Structure formats: C-alpha cells, structure tokens
Amino acid sequence: MSETALWLFGSFFLFLFLNMPIAVALGLATAVTLLLFDLPIQSLPGTMYSAMTGFTLLAIPFFFLAGLIMERAGISRRLITLAEKLSGHYTGGLAIVAVISACFFAAISGSGPATMAAVGSILIPAMAKAGYRKGMAAGLLATAGGIGIIIPPSIAYIVYGVVAEVSIAELFMAGIVPGLLVGVMLALTSVFIAKKEKIPTMPKASGRELGRAFLDAAWGLLAPAIILGGIYSGVFTPTESAVVAVFYGLFVGLFVYKEIKLHQLPKILLESAKTTAMVMLIIASASAFAWLITVEGIAEELAEVMLSIAPDKITMLMMINLILLLAGMFVDAISAYYIFLPIFLPIISALQIDPVHFGVMMTINLAIGLVTPPVGIDLYVACGLAKISLREISKGVLPFIIAAIVALMIITYVPEISLWLPNLMKQQ
C-alpha cells in the first residue's frame, strides 16, 4: 500500500479513535493527507460543494421530512394496529407485528433510524408488557429498523445510485424482495424465541375489528403505493416522489387524521433540517475522501490487491461481505458508500457482478451495521426507548443479527432474488 493511502486511512481511524464525528474525521483525514503530500488542497471546497448539489440528492431532505410528517400524522400507529389485528394471535404474534410494522413504515420513510423510532417507541413497551424480555424486544426492533434502508424508498439506495451511477428506480425495485426476506428471517427467529420462552399469545381479532383497522390504516397503506407506483410507472422521478410523499403526508395529517396542527410544522421542519444538515456534511466530507482515493490511484491499487487474493466471484463476495460487516461497526452507511465504492466498483466490473444486485447486497450489510456496536445508531435508539444497558440489548440482538446475516448470504449468492423484479420491469 502506498504512503498516501497509509496516511489517509491511518489518520481517519486515528480521528475515529479520538471520538471525532465521522464527518469531521473524514474531512480532516483528507485535508491532512493533501497538506502532507503537497496535493491540491484548493480542490477540496469545490469537490465538497459539488457533492451536495446534485438534483438526485434533493430526495434526501424530502424523504426525511416525509417520514417525520407521517409519523406525526399517526400513520405509524395505525399501521401497527392493523399488523396487530392480522398476526397478534399467533405464537410470537407481537414480535411478528413489529417486523410487519417495520416493513410498512420502511416503505414510507426511507430511513433506518426513523423506522426504528416510529415503530419502536410504540412496540418496545407493548412487547415488554406482553411478557417479552426487554433486551429481546429492543434487539428485534433495532434490527427490524434496518429494513428501513432495504425496502424502497430508501435514502441509502439514492446515495448508492449517485455514487455508482446506477438507476435508482431499478435499485428501489430490487430492494423489495430482499427486504421482505430479511423480515421473514427476523419473524421466524422471533417465533422460535417466543415458543422457547412460552410468551402468551394475544386474542384473535374479529372480522369487524380487522375491517375497522384496515379502513383506519388505508391512508397509510396508500402512501407506498403512490410513491413507488409513481416511480415505476414513470409519472415522476425518485426525487419528485419524495416531494409527493411530503404533500401526501401533510394532506393526511392535516385534513384526514387531523393529528398535525399548523403550529407544529415549524418544529417538524427544523427537526428535518437538522438531520439533513448532518447527512449532507457527511456526504461532503466522504465525497472529498473518495475523490482523493480515486485521483491518487489508491482505489485501483486496493482493488488489484483484493483481486489477487480472491480472483473468483464466490470468494470475493464473501470477502466484501466481511469487510462491510466490519466497516458497519465503525462508519455509517452513507460514509461507507463513498469510502468503499471507488474500491469495489472496478472489482464488480472485472468479475461481472451486476451493480444493482451489488447495491442491494451492500445496503443489507450496512443495515446490519446499524445494530452492531460501537457505532450502531439503531442499537442506541433502542436502548433509549427500552431504558436498558448496551450489554443487555447486545444479548437480545445477537439472534436477530445472525438471522439477518443468513438472509444476506442467501441474497448474495442468489442474485435473482434482487434482480427478477427489475428485469421484469424492463420487459414491460
């Protein structure tokens, strides 16, 4: 490895070790390397600015805002009630409700932490009250929250699509079945634990109760149909769909459910702006880091080393999965795309791996990273909601991490799971 690469990655991990925010660590590591090796540091501001101004990235603030609005509108609560009426009477019913609700809200918010907060704030206390261990309940919800970046619309797919220059509509289509497969694996694991621990079931809902819950949640169920249907039919782009989602959420919250008041809008906008600013700072710093990796030939050098170690597709995919699972312990998903994609894209091209399939595989890895310490965001959100220690939730989350990794391995080596829907869309 070249001296430039050693300085760049070495200083980055040093800054992370010093507990600096990821955006600061990436930006500082890039600046320090540029100064030390007398490289054109004047290129840094322009690179960072241009990374944040792409039209496609406008979808990020709007999806954040849409997720917040739909949570405040009471949509998540109604979706949870519907899921409870559908499956609450089965063994592990409330845990199945948690997974179904996470999938529902994932199809609205596009964010892992948003899905975790919206569903977990209601279901973690409910599961604890129904007899589930708090660590198990919080661990399940934390892992299920990761489905928020696998099932479309997904902010993660938008970033991947921008960096890898891949169709975001195809990525959205490709994420549906893998996201559901991860959900099924989590639900099966929950049922096994519930049987083992003899968790009592809930009473079965009557047909009238089920019908009432469905009608009450109908506006929430329409949201993903409008957002994704509009994209796949070509009525609007993924960026425009995010704007449509905001106005749809406002309409439902203000005029249908009437749970959002006009005086609450400034607070919702401010919260969304704070989250967007944090993400955009990460994108700016990570893009500068990625630019240096590319222009100095570091990405090409590392790609050649990896290809020499694992020249065949099966071994390479396993190596990439291990790298990403480890990386997910230290960096967030957005940073990981900018850091690793310049290295991985030449590799997947050389081995003829479909970039859409690879995008789904990489995203699932990073979704698992949301629940692996020390930087697992969803893990800490779940700890706060359940009011338990990191040690307690770590025991509860382990079976679900294993289940998610099993799903990841299936999706990695059976690319048709990801690709059959995008291929079907192309044939239409």
Secondary structure, 3 states (H helix, E strand, C coil): CCHHHHHHHHHHHHHHHCCCCHHHHHHHHHHHHHHHCCCCCCHHHHHHHHHHCCHHHHHHHHHHHHHHHHHHCCHHHHHHHHHHHHHCCCCCHHHHHHHHHHHHHHHHHCCHHHHHHHHHHHHHHHHHHCCCCHHHHHHHHHHHHHHHHCCCCCHHHHHHHHHHCCCHHHHHHHHHHHHHHHHHHHHHHHHHHHHHHCCCCCCCCCHHHHHHHHHHHHHHHHHHHHHHHHHHCCCCCHHHHHHHHHHHHHHHHHHHCCCCCHHHHHHHHHHHHHHHHHHHHHHHHHHHHHHHHHHCCHHHHHHHHHHHHCCCHHHHHHHHHHHHHHHCCCCCHHHHHHHHHHHHHHHHHHCCCCHHHHHHHHHHHHHHHCCCCCCCHHHHHHHHHHCCCHHHHHHHHHHHHHHHHHHHHHHHHCCHHHHHHHHHHHHC
